[in-house]
Amino acid sequence: VSMSAMNSYNRMNLVDEKLVIFVASTTGDGDPPDNMRVFWNFLLRKGLPKDVLSTMKFAVFGLGDSSYPKFNSVARKLRTRLKQLGATEIAEPGWGDDQSVYGLEGDFDTWTSKLWTQVFRHYPLPSDFIIDDSPKLVESRFEVVSHPSKPSSPSLDVFYSQLSAPIGAYGDQKVVLGKMLDCERISASDWEQDVRHIKIALPK
């Protein structure tokens, strides 16, 4: 099992995949996100045979917000295009809605419980295989570091100069320094997850 952003995936291998789970968000005016554009343009090529993905099974989950007119339009278009290229859908699509009661994560949890039923129907697990889906905390990959507003040491000068370089995950966009105005915990004090609402003032 492997996972990657769509643009990072070697598109030439798609015809050999047996099962692919697609998660796609919608940005702007119904546009694909930056890390999907190259992959999406590849799928739209007119020269692709209508049965090029006939051996591939798939499922799609969209990340959207129903307050926007083109709710989950990218995931819907992706689903349609995969079918046009001969792929077989094995589960009903999931339309994640940031406006729903439990948000995108809650919608995703509901969808995956139905998804795995269909996945295991096509790809049964060994009878002695045990699935442990009990909740677990995931170790954070990030660390918040506080720096003075005016760097006064060589190490901080280097730190700030590096921030001017483009960050790969955001295409050609650059990091913008801002001042944190508020950091309020919004999850219950006895809850294991520390969820916060952070307000940051950006330069005009």
Order of alpha helices (4+ residues) and beta strands (2+ residues): beta-alpha-beta-alpha-beta-beta-alpha-alpha-beta-beta
